[in-house]
Amino acid sequence: MIPFVDLKAQYLSIKDEIDTAVIKALESTQFVLGSEVVALEEEFAHYCNADSGIAVNTGTSALHLALLAAGIGAGDEVITVPFTFVATTAAICYTGAKPVFVDIDPVSYTMDVTQIEAAITERTKAILPVHLYGQPADMEPILEIARRHGLVVIEDAAQAHRAEYKGQRVGSLGDIGCFSFYPGKNLGACGEGGMVVTSNPEYERKMRMLRDWGQERKYHHVFKGYNYRMDGIQGAILRVKLRHLDKWTEARRAHAARYDKPLANAGVKTPTAMPYSHHVYHVYAVRSQQRDTLQQKLQEKGIQTGIHYPIPVHLQPAYADLGDRAGAFPHSEAASKEVLSLPMYAELSADSQTQIINAVIAEYV
Ligand SMILES: *Cc1c(COP(=O)(O)O)cnc(C)c1O
């Protein structure tokens, strides 16, 4: 069986380093925040080319804090895409603001920047692009539109650790960058985790306080805050893994290149890395009008795949109250019916890849 992701293979490849870090963290008894988390914040912010990092318990919390720091709340609107994981939309709703969707570009699967201006109203406060699958959204026009309309730009970089747009790391392109360290992400904890990065000292101060009950110092609550703190053990583990991320990213990119050529001639549409992007292939999604059959045939051959995502957020029952009907975002809706994510992880072997490629080709000849 070829799994869709193999967390065991990653753990075994660095077991000694992880085990040592965990034992050290246990012995320190810094179970919540602490020196390992502080060190991770500095190292990860530096890695993203941002001044500060604030470690949190999930990527969803990162998005929530970013929106709160930007002053977003009830009555405001935030422009985002419906073709994403539900957390992007959920975080906007947590603040009381209204998500306003624009469709994706059908080639990059990221925000169609030509639709943004028509979605702006006097209530719009922010644009929240998603660097889906590990490919940065087209940030230059997004930042230009935001500047012209006085909007904050918050990046959902949960799938895009180390991705670059025109040579610059994601997370530091907009005002605030949000990352997830969910286990299956390109940089994953052994549990939940997330981070916001920013170079704006006001946002930094506010997010640091909001993460820990809105405290300025112990028991002095300036804001109505949250418990969004990162575990000390996760901080220690993530510091170890961060040292391997460049190597793992290169392995993902090499696997993508190995998939690209034979699959491009095999009847499926392979992913397009845009000229501006250094794609980090969190997900390698091919596209086929017989997606469900293809998935089933691969499953029969012991090849696990995924669908990211089968229903766009505007068609989820939970968000029916936003009032967007089927047909409103045709590119998102078509993609959700046709994309199929093939196995992708740094440790994926050349043998497994050959089996996967041959299994896909077999469906189309
Ligand atoms: C994973 C993910 C999130 C949420 O991260 P969690 O750590 O699971 O809360 C948000 N946005 C996108 C695009 C994601 O893929």
The ligand as a Gaussian input file, in Angstrom:
#p B3LYP/6-31G(d) Opt

LIG

0 1
 C       -4.609000      23.402000       7.708000
 C       -5.164000      24.700000       7.232000
 C       -5.672000      25.670000       8.115000
 C       -5.907000      25.420000       9.585000
 O       -4.849000      24.960000      10.296000
 P       -5.103000      24.103000      11.647000
 O       -3.733000      24.048000      12.246000
 O       -5.613000      22.780000      11.247000
 O       -6.055000      24.858000      12.492000
 C       -6.074000      26.877000       7.595000
 N       -6.017000      27.134000       6.272000
 C       -5.564000      26.225000       5.388000
 C       -5.512000      26.582000       3.945000
 C       -5.140000      24.972000       5.837000
 O       -4.714000      24.067000       4.944000

